[in-house]
C-alpha cells in the first residue's frame, strides 16, 4: 500500500491498535528516516487516546534503546536495535522473557533470531515521491491473515 500523508499512516495505526493485545510483537523495518518511529508514535498515541490518558511525545529510542509506555490496557515496550552489534546484546535486553507480558514494537529487528508467535511485520520503503511511503505488511500467528483494506 502507498501511504501519502500522516493521516493515512494514522489510519493504518488505528487498524492495528484495534487488534493489538499483550504479547504481540510489531517489527518495523526500513531505512533511516522512512517513518518507523512516526508509525510507532501514531500507534502508541492512538492507544493512549482510546484509554483517555495523556498523549506522550513518543521519541525514537535509538540512544536509550527502549522506552516504555503504560496505556492502561497494555504496557508497550518500544525498542530501537539500530546501535546493537550482536544477537547477544539483544538477548541481554530480555525482550522475549516469558515474564514480560507486553506489546513490543521493535525498530531494526534484523538480528532477532527468536521465533515470535504473534508477530506483525511492517516494512517501510521510500517511493519516488518524497512525501509518500510504500508499506508492506505480513504476519504470523494471529496476524497471519491481517489485511489493510
C-alpha positions in Angstrom: 0.0 0.0 0.0 1.1 3.6 -0.6 0.7 6.0 2.3 0.7 9.6 1.0 0.4 11.5 4.3 0.3 11.3 8.1 -3.4 11.0 8.2 -3.2 7.7 6.1 -0.4 6.4 8.3 -2.5 7.2 11.4 -5.5 5.3 9.9 -3.2 2.2 9.5 -2.0 2.6 13.1 -5.7 2.7 14.3 -6.5 -0.5 12.5 -3.5 -2.2 14.1 -4.2 -0.8 17.5 -7.7 -2.1 17.4 -6.4 -5.7 17.2 -3.3 -5.4 19.4 -3.0 -7.4 22.6 -0.5 -8.4 25.2 2.5 -10.5 23.9 2.1 -9.1 20.3 5.3 -8.1 18.6 5.5 -5.5 15.8 8.7 -5.4 13.8 9.3 -2.1 12.0 11.7 -2.4 9.0 13.0 0.2 6.7 15.8 2.6 6.1 16.6 5.6 8.3 14.0 8.3 8.2 11.4 6.2 6.4 8.7 6.6 9.1 9.2 3.7 11.6 9.2 6.0 14.7 6.4 8.1 13.3 4.3 5.0 12.9 5.1 3.8 16.5 4.1 7.3 17.7 0.7 7.0 15.9 0.1 3.6 17.3 1.0 4.4 20.9 -0.9 7.8 20.8 -4.0 6.0 19.5 -3.9 3.6 22.4 -3.4 6.5 24.8 -6.4 8.4 23.3 -8.6 5.3 23.4 -7.8 4.9 27.1 -8.2 8.6 27.9 -4.7 9.2 29.2 -2.2 11.9 28.3 -0.6 11.7 24.9 3.1 11.1 25.1 5.8 12.6 23.0 6.9 9.3 21.5 10.6 9.7 20.6 13.0 7.4 18.8 14.7 5.1 21.3 17.8 5.0 19.2 20.1 6.2 22.0 18.2 4.8 25.0 17.4 1.5 23.2 14.0 1.2 24.8 11.1 3.4 26.1 8.1 2.0 27.8 4.5 3.4 27.8 1.7 2.3 30.1 -1.6 2.8 28.3 -3.8 1.1 31.0 -4.8 -1.9 28.9 -1.3 -2.5 27.7 2.3 -1.9 28.6 4.2 -1.1 25.4 8.0 -1.5 25.1 9.3 0.5 22.1 12.8 -0.8 21.1 15.3 0.5 18.6 18.1 -2.0 18.0 20.0 0.1 15.4 23.1 0.5 17.6 23.3 -3.1 18.8 26.1 -5.1 17.2 25.2 -8.7 18.2 22.4 -11.1 18.9 23.9 -11.5 22.4 23.3 -7.8 23.1 19.6 -8.3 22.1 19.4 -11.4 24.4 20.7 -9.3 27.3 17.8 -6.9 26.9 15.4 -9.7 27.8 12.9 -8.7 25.2 11.4 -12.1 24.9 11.4 -13.3 28.5 8.2 -15.0 29.5 7.7 -12.7 32.4 7.3 -9.7 30.1 3.6 -9.6 29.2 3.9 -6.6 27.0 3.4 -5.3 23.5 6.7 -5.0 21.8 7.4 -2.5 19.0 10.8 -3.2 17.6 12.7 -1.0 15.1 15.6 -2.6 13.3 14.7 -6.2 14.3 17.1 -7.8 11.7 19.3 -9.6 14.3 16.4 -11.2 16.2 16.5 -14.9 15.9 13.7 -15.9 18.3 10.5 -17.2 16.7 7.7 -14.9 17.7 4.2 -16.4 17.9 2.1 -13.3 17.2 4.2 -11.0 15.0 3.2 -8.3 12.6 6.0 -7.0 10.3 5.6 -3.5 8.8 8.1 -2.8 6.1 8.5 0.8 5.0 10.3 1.9 1.9 10.7 5.2 0.0 8.7 5.9 -3.1 9.7 8.3 -6.0 7.6 10.9 -4.3 9.3 12.4 -1.2 6.2 12.6 0.9 4.9 9.0 0.2 5.9 5.6 1.6 5.3 2.1 0.4 4.2 -0.1 3.2 4.1 -3.9 3.1 2.5 -5.9 5.9 3.0 -9.6 6.8 2.3 -11.5 9.9 2.5 -14.7 11.9 0.1 -16.2 14.5 -3.0 -14.1 15.0 -1.6 -11.5 12.5 -1.1 -14.1 9.7 -4.2 -13.0 7.8 -4.3 -9.4 8.8 -5.3 -7.2 5.8 -5.4 -3.5 5.4 -8.3 -2.5 3.2 
